[in-house]
Amino acid sequence: DFYMFFIKIQIDKRFNKINDNFIRGIVMRNIKLFFLIFFLFTFKNDAQSLKNEFVVVVDAGHGGKDPGNRGNGYFEKNIALKIALNVGQTLSKNGVNVVYTRKKDVFVDLFRRAQIANEANADLFISIHCDAHNSNAYGAGTFVLGLHANERNFKIAQKENSVIYMEENYEQKYDGFDPNNPESVISLVLMQEEYLEQSIVAANYIQEFFVNDLNRKDRKVKQAGFLVLRNTYMPSVLIEAGFLTNKTEGKYLNSAKGQNEISSSVSKAILKYLRTLDSNRVELNIDKKPLIKETRYLFKIQISASSKLLELKPYNFKGLSSITRTKTDSGLYKYYYGYTSSYNQAKILLKTAQNAGFKSSFVTVFKDGEPYSLKKYLAEFE
């Protein structure tokens, strides 16, 4: 149509019905229209490409009327927020889409924190906290959702979960969850078991950077029943960055130097984790400092091996949940109970499996996702 219109212009010009200025105006308007359309399509394509970014939700623990722990007079809520904002800033510079559960000193209930993560369709949820103890304990630890291996882990989760008493209608929101009842945790674990293995991988990276970058005391990756992790439908990790109740460590955590160092290590660990998901989607913009411990170990309890393909439901495994399977080259299915990065916790899982009726079950270990010799692991680390 434009071509025919242009021809008509030329004919009209011959007959002196339209002057040259009008012709130039028509042509210029069409050129502008062409570039406008081109720009809009280009912008649309760029906007669509943003959907392919990784999304990480950074959760600063506590806030507002909930100060968190007050070890040595410090405010956990303020320290957690500063670290969270620093982490988010670094991730954003590296092309990661960051969503915060809070960016200022406000109270956000645990249910809403998980809701924010789910609405963002996040690839990873990181919750940042500071620890407290009545001893002079120190060091950094990371947690994934799981059954408490000991009373200490239960107490840590109990402390963080008790914030629900500040919320309205918490009984209905959390289906009768009781922070003071260890049995309440069993229902939590079932919600997150699909993401447990990836959560452990991410937590291991964070712990490794804490130890190797900052020479922090290694309090290991542990499992405990944190309510904030229950309703997140993605790999999720809770960080206890250190103990405010320890005079030296509390001072470090409250300092700009400490907060910058901690956030830097957490950011590096998250970026490394995202790179393992898809090396083409994140280009690291960090100092490449080699890690001492590059390998990661995951323990599972092998409870049976069969040629039958069984549905991974508790009724097929004497009531046990958190079941996974592998298939060998010969077509044999191996069934495993539980996941943990700790050999001591694996022995606890083994007792649980044996008590359920799997008397011949045993501990297996995987190195970087591949079967590994338990004897060799014990010789190296135990």
N, C-alpha and C positions, 0 to 999 in steps of 0.2 A: 504493500500500500504506500509506503514511504517512497519507494522507487517510482511508482506511477505518479505520485504527487509531485515528485521532483521533476519528472518529465513534463508534467503539466506546467510547472513553474517556468521551465525553459521555453515552452511554447508561448506562454503568456508574455514572457520577457520579449520574445521576438515581435510580439504585437504591441509591445510597450504598455501592457496592462498592469504590470507590477514593476516597481523600481528595484534597483540593485540592493538598496539598504534593507528592504523587506526580505529579499532572498537571503541575505546574509543572516538576518535575524532568525529566520526559520531554520537554517542549517545549524546555527550556533545552539539554538534551543534543543535540537535533536541530538547534537553532540553531547550537550550537558545531560540530557536524559539517558543517553547510552552509558556515560560514566557513573551516573547515579545508580542505575540498575546493576552495573558491574560491582560497584562498591557494596551495595546491599547484599548481593549474593556472596561476595567474599567475606563480609562480616558474618553472615549466617553460617558459613562453613567453619569459620574460626570459633564461633560460639558453640557449634556442635562438637568441635574437637575437645572443648573443655570438659565435656561429659566423660571423656576417657581418662581424666586425671584420677589419681588415688585420693581418697577422702579419709582423713584422720580426725577423729574427735578427741580433743584434749580437754580433760575434765580436771579443774582445780577443786580439790576436795574442800568440803565445808563452806563457810561463807555466811555473811549477814549475822543473824542471831545465833548461828552455830560457829563458835570460834575454833573448834577443833581442840587439840591439846595445847596446854599453856605452859609446857615445860620451860623452866628458867625465866618465866615471864613473857616468853615469845608467843606470837599468834600463829598457829599452824595455818589458818585460813589465808593469811597474808603471804606467807612464804610459798605455799602451794600455788597461789595465784601468780606470783612473780615468775616462778619457774615455768608454769604452764604458758604464760604469755611469751616468754623467751623461746620455749620449744616451738610454739606455733609460728613465731616470727621466722625462725630458722627453716622450718618445714616449708613455709610459704615461699621463701627465697629459692627453694629447691623444686618449685613447681607442684607442691602438694597442696590440695584444697583442704584448708584447716577450718574446722568448726569447733567453737568453744561452747562449753556448757554454761560458763559465766566469764565475763571479762572485767567485772568489778565486784565490789564487796556486797553481794546479795545472797540471800538464801535460796537454794534450788533443791527441791526434794529429790531423793534417790530415784524415784519412779520417773520424774521428768528428765533427769540426766540420761537415763537409758532411752527414753522416748526421743530425745534430741539425736542421739546416735543412730537410732533406727530410721528416723525420718530423713537423715542425711545419707542413708544407705552406705554407711562408712565401711572402709576396709579394715580399720583398726580403731579400738577404743582404749585410751590411756587415761587412767585416773591417778592423780598425783597427791601424795600425802606425806606427813612426817610422823615418825613413831614416838612412843613414850614408854618408859618402864621405870619401876621403882629401884632398879639397880643402876649401875653405871654403863649399861649396854650401849654399844655403838655399832655403826655399819649400815650399809644400804641393802635393802632386800626387795624382791619383786614377787608378786603373788598372782596366781591364776585361780579361777574358781575350782574348788574341789573339796573333798572331805578333809577335815582337820587330821593331821597325823599326830598331833600332840596338843596338850592343854594350852601351850603358849600360842600356837596358831589360832586356836579357838578364841583366846582372849583378844588377840589383835583384831579379828573379824568382829567380835562382840562389840569392841570399842567403836569401830567404824559404823557398824549397823545400828547402834543405839540412837543415831540421829533421827530415826523414824519416829521416835516419841515426840519430836518437835513438829511433826507433820499432822495435818488434819486428816481424819478418816484413815489412819494408817492400817487399821485392822482390815478394812475392805480392800485397800490398795494392794496390800501384800499378802492377801489370802490367809490371814491369821498367822503370818510368820512371827516367831518369837526369837529375838536376838539372843535370849538367855538359854534357849533350848538347843543343844547340839543336834537333836533329831530333825529340827527344822531345816538343817542344811542339806539333807538328802534330797529334798525336792528342788533345791537350788541347783545342785550338780546336774540333774537330769536336763535342765534347761540349756546348759552350755556345753554338753558333752560333744556336740557336733564340731565345736570350734576349739576344743581343748588342745589338740596337738599343735595347731598354729599359734595358739596363745602361748604355749610353752616355748615354741621357737622364738617368738618375739621377746618374751621375758628373758630367755637365755642371752639374747643379744644385748639387752639393756644391762643385765648383770655383768656380762663380760666387759662392756665398756666402762662400767663403774669401777671394776677391779683393775683393768689394764690401763685405762686412761688416767684415773684419779687415785689409784692405789687405795681404794676404799676397802674396808673389811668386808669380805664376801659372806653375806648372810643367805646366799643361795636363792634359787627359785623354789617357792613353796606353794602348796595348795591350801586354801582356806575358803570358808563360805561367806564371801563378801556380797551383800545384797545388791550393791550398785552394779555388779557384774551379771546379775541373774538374768535380766530381761534384755540384754544386748545381744542382737543376732549377728555377731561378728566376733573374730578373735579379740579378746579383752585382757588387759593387764593392769593390775594395781601396783603402784610404786610406793614404797616407804623409803623416802630419800635419806633418812637418817633419824637420829634420836634427839629431839629437842631437850630431853631430860638429861642428856650428857652435856656438861658445861662446855667442853671444847667443841663438840660437834654441833651443839645448839648455836653457838656463836658463828660457826662456819656456815650453817644453813641460813642464818639470818643476814649474812653478809652478801653484798653484791657479787663478790668474787666466788663465793660458794654457789650462789644461785646460777651464775653464768656457767660455771664449770659443770654443774649437774645438768642444766638444760642442754649444754653442748653434747654431753655424753648420751643423754636420752635421745636427742635429735639424730645423732649419728647412728645409734642403734635402730631407730625407726626407719631411717632411710635405707639402711642395710637390709632390714627385714623386707621392706617394700621391693627392693631390688631382687630379692629371692623369689617374689611372686611373679615378677615379669621384668627381666633385665632391660627390656626396651622402653619401659614406661617411665623410669626415673633415672636421671643422670645426676650422680652425686656431685655436689659442690662443696666438699669438705676436705680437710687435710687427711690424706690416706696414711694412717698410722697402723702398722701391722698389729694384729691381735696375737697374744700368746696362745690363747686357747681358741683355735678356729673350729674345732669339731664339737658337735653336740650329741649327747646321748639321751636316748629315750627308752625307758623300761616298760615292758608289758608282761602280763602273765599269760603264758600259753596254757589254755585249759583243755583244748582238745584238737584233734586233727581228724578229718573225715572226707570221704569222697562226696558227701551230701552237701548241697548248698542250702544252708539254713537261714531263715529270716533273722535279722539281728534284734530279736525281741526277748525280754526277760524270761518269758515262759519257755523258751527253747534252751535256756541256760541256767536253770534252777533258781530263777529269780534275780540273777545278776544283770545289771545294766552296764552301759559303757563298754559294749562289746564291739570289736573290730575283727576283720578277717583279711587274710592274704591267700593267694592261690599260687601254688608251686607250678613249675614247668610240667610236672607229671599229672597235674589236674587235682592235686590234693588241696583241700581247704584247711587252713590253720585258723583257729579262733582264739582271740586274745581278750583278756579282761583288763580294763584300766589303762591309764597312762601316767607316768611320772618321770621327772628328770632326776629323781633321787633314788639311789639303790636301797637306802633304809626304808623309804616309803614303799618301794616295790616289795620288800619283804612283808610289810603290813598287808599290802594287797594280796600277796600270796596266801597269807593266813586266812583272809576273807574268802578267797576262792576255795581253799581246802575245806573250810568250815561249811561252805555251801554244798559240798559233795564232790568237788573236783580234786580228789586225793592225789592224783598223779600230776597235777599242774606244776609248773615251774617258771622261774624268772627268765625272761629273754631280754636282750639288749639290742638296740638299733643305733648305728653310728651314721649320722647324716642320712637317715631314712633307710639304710641298708642293714640287714642282719649282721650282727657282730658277735664275736666270741665273748661270753661272759667271763670265762677264765682269764682271757687276755685283758679285759677291762679291769678285773679285780687286781691283777698283777700290776697294772699301770697306776691305779688310783686308790685302791683300798689298802 
